[in-house]
Amino acid sequence: MAYKFAILPPVKEYLRSLTGLSRQAHIRVFANLHASLGNVSDAYRNNPDTRTSAGSSRFVFSLLLRDTDGDGQMHEFRFIVNDAAAE
C-alpha cells in the first residue's frame, strides 16, 4: 500500500539550500523520498529499531546517494518521519 506524505516547509527549504549538491542530486533526493517513503513497508515502519524511542510515532529513514553530476561523493540524509496518521 502506498502512503501519502508531506515534507514540511522548513525541511524543503533546508534541502533546497544545500549548496554542495548538484541540481540533479537535489532532484534525486526528492524523487527518492517520494518513491521510498511512499512505499515503505509496514515491517520497516513497525520495527522498534527504526523508532526514535519505544512507542514513538516517529521513525528514522536514511537516504544515501552519490552525486554523480556534482562532487562525485556519497551523501547521507537522515529524516525523522512522523507516521501517526498511517496507523
ABEGO torsion letter per residue (X at the ends): XBBBBBBBAAAAAAAAABAABBAAAAAAAAAAAAAAAAABBAAAAABAAABABBGBABBBBBBBBBBAABAGBBBBBBBBBBAAAAX
